[in-house]
Amino acid sequence: MNYIELGKLLDYEQPTKYIVKDTKYDDSYKIPVLTAGQSFILGYTSEEENVFEKENLPVIIFDDFTTSSQFVDFQSSAMKILKAKTDINLKYVFYAMQMIRFDNQLHKRYWISQYSNIKIPVPSIAEQNKITKELDTLQNAIDLKKENLELLDNLIKSKFNEMFGNPITNERNYQMVDFIKVVKLQRGYDLPNQDRDRNGSIPVYGANGILDKHSISKSKNGIITGRSGTIGKVYYSFEDFFPLNTTLFSIETYGNNIIYLKYLLDMFDLKRFMDATGVPTLNRNVVHKQKIINVPIELQNKFVDFVKQIDIQKVQIKNDIGELKKLQENLMNKYFN
């Protein structure tokens, strides 16, 4: 088995000419804007001049600061790009990169100085294709389960629209009140990586959801949404949690059902109020002044009863995904460790 440095297998292209000018994304646009991070698709743009063309695909997109990566085989924009320079299965290289454990705590660029020097096992092209096909089969099964989750999420949104209509236009003529009288938000707290107690049981929330554990909580029974970076995703927790400074979290919900509030804020589209200059941010003081529907608690609870029934199905699907990921991880350990 040969071990070859990534830099000898992949060419690195700077993303400058693929970066969009306007970060006010809209789902009605056609071209996805990508990140190598967990969220993958930041949004959709109408800018056609910054597109990475289909004939150059597939590629791996790589975050030079965090060393995160994603495999891309569709037309898109705003990417840091790794392309195969030799006769190698690029998807095989991508899977191998997912098994690399790399210390990226310093805020610096890593590809040229360190990451490209990491060696990965490189078997024959026939063996690469075999391994890739096996891992793709598992990944396709995981993706199918995720699509089923998305269908259930859409079913919940349809139920919300059926019961309450669009909370932005309020065609059902519910009472309208200031946002701050339905839920009051506060900025989260600083908690550097090195200060986190990962032996603790308290979930640490960032703008993209749970990303770590800690031994100290800052809140309980509330909702959390992104304040900086990723805007618009909303979560709820009945247990103790620690909201990071990239989030806003509820400090007062006025007796409203927090599961209902999660979906209310989803449908209220908080991205409308973000400041998109530089890093996208959401100012709670701007949000607090907006008018929003005020729904009786009896109707909130009726909606939540429906959500809980759907959640039973979602839990089973998530368990299935967990089992598939364990199998995938075992195979990747076998092939790449």
FENGIDA-V585668 format. One record per backbone hydrogen bond with DSSP energy under -1.0 kcal/mol. NH is the residue of the N-H (numbers start at 1). CO is the residue of the C=O. If there is no record, write none. Layout:
BEGIN
nh | co
NH | CO
NH | CO
END
This chain:
BEGIN
nh | co
4 | 120
6 | 118
7 | 116
8 | 5
9 | 6
10 | 6
11 | 83
13 | 81
18 | 15
19 | 16
25 | 23
26 | 44
29 | 26
31 | 45
33 | 43
34 | 77
35 | 40
41 | 39
42 | 33
45 | 31
52 | 76
56 | 53
57 | 54
59 | 72
60 | 82
61 | 70
62 | 80
63 | 68
67 | 63
70 | 61
72 | 59
77 | 32
78 | 18
81 | 13
82 | 60
83 | 11
85 | 9
88 | 86
93 | 89
94 | 90
95 | 91
96 | 92
97 | 93
98 | 94
99 | 96
100 | 97
108 | 106
110 | 64
114 | 110
115 | 110
116 | 111
117 | 114
118 | 115
120 | 4
122 | 2
128 | 124
129 | 125
130 | 126
131 | 127
132 | 128
133 | 129
134 | 130
135 | 131
136 | 132
137 | 133
138 | 134
139 | 135
140 | 136
141 | 137
142 | 138
143 | 139
144 | 140
145 | 141
146 | 142
147 | 143
148 | 144
149 | 145
150 | 146
151 | 147
152 | 148
153 | 149
154 | 150
155 | 151
156 | 152
157 | 153
158 | 154
159 | 155
160 | 156
161 | 157
162 | 158
163 | 159
164 | 160
165 | 161
170 | 166
173 | 170
177 | 292
179 | 290
180 | 288
181 | 178
182 | 179
183 | 179
184 | 252
186 | 249
188 | 247
189 | 243
195 | 192
196 | 193
198 | 196
200 | 197
202 | 214
204 | 212
205 | 242
206 | 209
209 | 206
211 | 204
214 | 202
218 | 241
219 | 241
222 | 237
224 | 235
225 | 248
227 | 246
228 | 246
229 | 280
230 | 228
235 | 224
237 | 222
241 | 219
242 | 203
244 | 205
245 | 189
247 | 244
248 | 225
249 | 186
250 | 223
251 | 184
252 | 184
256 | 253
261 | 257
262 | 258
263 | 259
264 | 260
265 | 261
266 | 262
267 | 263
268 | 264
272 | 269
273 | 270
274 | 271
275 | 281
281 | 275
282 | 227
287 | 283
288 | 284
290 | 287
292 | 177
294 | 175
300 | 296
301 | 297
302 | 298
303 | 299
304 | 300
305 | 301
306 | 302
307 | 303
308 | 304
309 | 305
310 | 306
311 | 307
312 | 308
314 | 310
315 | 311
316 | 312
317 | 313
318 | 314
319 | 315
320 | 316
321 | 317
322 | 318
323 | 319
324 | 320
325 | 321
326 | 322
327 | 323
328 | 324
329 | 325
330 | 326
331 | 327
332 | 328
333 | 329
334 | 330
335 | 331
336 | 332
337 | 333
END
